[in-house]
Amino acid sequence: WNPPLSVAFKNELAARTPGYCGADLKALCTEAALRALRRRYPQIYTSAEKLLIKEKEVLVLKRDFAEAIHAMAPAANRSAVSHAAALPPFLQPLLSPALAL
């Protein structure tokens, strides 16, 4: 980040992100930057014209991180959906020899 994040803010961010892995933190920073970009240039997704973006005008604020944290879930909190089902009773006699191995 330019300018770098303060140590106090990094500590606060660390306290608010337990369970986040490195990929989650990278996604969080990316999301915060995108929110800052959208805040500064709200027309970015609606305009067909090529925009001249002045990167020094895009400032990532504390609120961008807060909104990003609220919008995403860390990998540790996501659950995998299992589409498995119990073996139907009529298949058990057919498959039991193979399953017994």
Buried (B, 14 or more C-beta within 10 A) or exposed (E): EEEEBEEEEEEBBEEEBEEBEEEBBEBBBEBBBBBBBBBBBEEEEEEEEEEEEEEEEBEBEEEBBBBBBEEBEBEEEEEEEEEEEEEEEEEEEEEEEEEEE
